[in-house]
Amino acid sequence: MADRADSIRRFRAALADAVGRSRRARGEAHQRAEDFQRHTKELAENKPSEPAAESRQREMAVAYRTRMGLEVEEFSAAEPNAVPDAARNESATGKSQEQTPSDGSDLDFSQARIMR
């Protein structure tokens, strides 16, 4: 009988420990989420509106794309939100590069083609 009571006592202690850990984890996760949301709002409110800050961001983006070996399209200062020629041509034809095989063959196994 004492063995059964001892097992129940240990089970209840383990259950209380697990509930306590889960409550602490929930509280920590909630705190991290609130911190993240507050930080995101601060960033959105402090968005750089100065041309110097935007040009610095653009320079950093160009440097990153160049370092990664990606294509960098030049935009004039008068058209900061200009659409690249490739995107304009793609939207005009209605087909993306993923939908058509690059070598012209009819063996297109891209997911877009299979899912139709």
Kinemage of the C-alpha trace (Angstrom):
@kinemage 1
@onewidth
@group {chain A} dominant
@subgroup {mainchain}
@vectorlist {calphas} color= white
{ca met a 1} P 0.000 0.000 0.000
{ca ala a 2} L 2.858 2.376 0.819
{ca asp a 3} L 4.399 1.587 -2.549
{ca arg a 4} L 1.240 2.724 -4.348
{ca ala a 5} L 0.994 5.946 -2.314
{ca asp a 6} L 4.669 6.677 -3.013
{ca ser a 7} L 4.103 6.177 -6.775
{ca ile a 8} L 1.136 8.528 -6.742
{ca arg a 9} L 3.144 11.144 -4.805
{ca arg a 10} L 6.049 10.936 -7.285
{ca phe a 11} L 3.615 11.135 -10.231
{ca arg a 12} L 1.944 14.242 -8.811
{ca ala a 13} L 5.332 15.867 -8.142
{ca ala a 14} L 6.482 15.125 -11.717
{ca leu a 15} L 3.194 16.462 -13.070
{ca ala a 16} L 3.510 19.658 -11.021
{ca asp a 17} L 7.096 20.120 -12.284
{ca ala a 18} L 5.975 19.634 -15.891
{ca val a 19} L 3.117 22.104 -15.499
{ca gly a 20} L 5.476 24.635 -13.928
{ca arg a 21} L 8.005 24.261 -16.765
{ca ser a 22} L 5.272 24.625 -19.380
{ca arg a 23} L 3.966 27.803 -17.730
{ca arg a 24} L 7.470 29.295 -17.603
{ca ala a 25} L 8.066 28.369 -21.253
{ca arg a 26} L 4.740 29.896 -22.261
{ca gly a 27} L 5.541 33.083 -20.368
{ca glu a 28} L 9.002 33.333 -21.950
{ca ala a 29} L 7.593 32.734 -25.436
{ca his a 30} L 4.912 35.355 -24.849
{ca gln a 31} L 7.538 37.847 -23.647
{ca arg a 32} L 9.730 37.170 -26.722
{ca ala a 33} L 6.730 37.676 -29.012
{ca glu a 34} L 5.850 40.985 -27.347
{ca asp a 35} L 9.484 42.151 -27.582
{ca phe a 36} L 9.587 41.195 -31.257
{ca gln a 37} L 6.354 43.037 -32.017
{ca arg a 38} L 7.511 46.132 -30.123
{ca his a 39} L 10.856 46.102 -31.940
{ca thr a 40} L 9.101 45.689 -35.305
{ca lys a 41} L 6.809 48.650 -34.575
{ca glu a 42} L 9.814 50.756 -33.595
{ca leu a 43} L 11.563 49.861 -36.829
{ca ala a 44} L 8.457 50.696 -38.853
{ca glu a 45} L 8.085 54.059 -37.118
{ca asn a 46} L 11.766 54.889 -37.608
{ca lys a 47} L 11.790 53.929 -41.276
{ca pro a 48} L 14.406 55.998 -43.070
{ca ser a 49} L 12.721 58.662 -45.149
{ca glu a 50} L 15.875 60.546 -45.977
{ca pro a 51} L 17.317 60.098 -49.456
{ca ala a 52} L 20.761 59.527 -47.938
{ca ala a 53} L 19.483 56.588 -45.880
{ca glu a 54} L 17.714 55.087 -48.889
{ca ser a 55} L 20.803 55.468 -51.045
{ca arg a 56} L 22.885 53.804 -48.311
{ca gln a 57} L 20.443 50.879 -48.230
{ca arg a 58} L 20.598 50.663 -52.015
{ca glu a 59} L 24.413 50.653 -51.905
{ca met a 60} L 24.368 47.853 -49.358
{ca ala a 61} L 21.925 45.844 -51.499
{ca val a 62} L 24.043 46.330 -54.634
{ca ala a 63} L 27.179 45.305 -52.730
{ca tyr a 64} L 25.435 42.163 -51.460
{ca arg a 65} L 24.101 41.187 -54.894
{ca thr a 66} L 27.526 41.790 -56.455
{ca arg a 67} L 29.243 39.730 -53.756
{ca met a 68} L 26.772 36.877 -54.338
{ca gly a 69} L 27.245 37.034 -58.107
{ca leu a 70} L 23.681 38.170 -58.786
{ca glu a 71} L 22.575 40.531 -61.518
{ca val a 72} L 22.290 44.174 -60.527
{ca glu a 73} L 19.987 46.343 -62.599
{ca glu a 74} L 20.650 50.065 -62.596
{ca phe a 75} L 17.792 52.496 -61.962
{ca ser a 76} L 17.878 56.186 -62.577
{ca ala a 77} L 17.401 58.499 -59.624
{ca ala a 78} L 14.191 59.812 -61.203
{ca glu a 79} L 12.618 56.349 -61.160
{ca pro a 80} L 13.278 54.808 -57.719
{ca asn a 81} L 10.362 52.360 -58.052
{ca ala a 82} L 10.961 51.419 -61.674
{ca val a 83} L 10.078 47.917 -62.816
{ca pro a 84} L 13.001 45.939 -64.320
{ca asp a 85} L 12.717 45.112 -68.029
{ca ala a 86} L 12.664 41.358 -67.331
{ca ala a 87} L 9.713 41.696 -64.961
{ca arg a 88} L 7.890 43.998 -67.384
{ca asn a 89} L 8.333 41.503 -70.245
{ca glu a 90} L 7.220 38.625 -68.023
{ca ser a 91} L 4.049 40.396 -66.952
{ca ala a 92} L 3.264 41.391 -70.541
{ca thr a 93} L 3.495 37.830 -71.856
{ca gly a 94} L 1.818 36.296 -68.832
{ca lys a 95} L 4.408 33.524 -68.621
{ca ser a 96} L 7.151 33.209 -66.117
{ca gln a 97} L 10.495 31.609 -66.726
{ca glu a 98} L 9.468 28.692 -64.506
{ca gln a 99} L 6.554 27.778 -66.744
{ca thr a 100} L 8.548 27.306 -69.937
{ca pro a 101} L 11.493 24.964 -70.463
{ca ser a 102} L 14.707 26.844 -71.110
{ca asp a 103} L 15.935 24.481 -73.832
{ca gly a 104} L 12.658 24.515 -75.777
{ca ser a 105} L 11.976 20.813 -75.236
{ca asp a 106} L 8.590 19.477 -74.296
{ca leu a 107} L 10.040 17.656 -71.277
{ca asp a 108} L 9.108 20.226 -68.686
{ca phe a 109} L 8.982 18.688 -65.244
{ca ser a 110} L 8.562 21.918 -63.309
{ca gln a 111} L 6.029 21.828 -60.543
{ca ala a 112} L 3.888 24.546 -62.127
{ca arg a 113} L 3.414 22.394 -65.221
{ca ile a 114} L 2.738 19.173 -63.310
{ca met a 115} L 0.150 20.749 -61.022
{ca arg a 116} L -2.083 21.945 -63.864
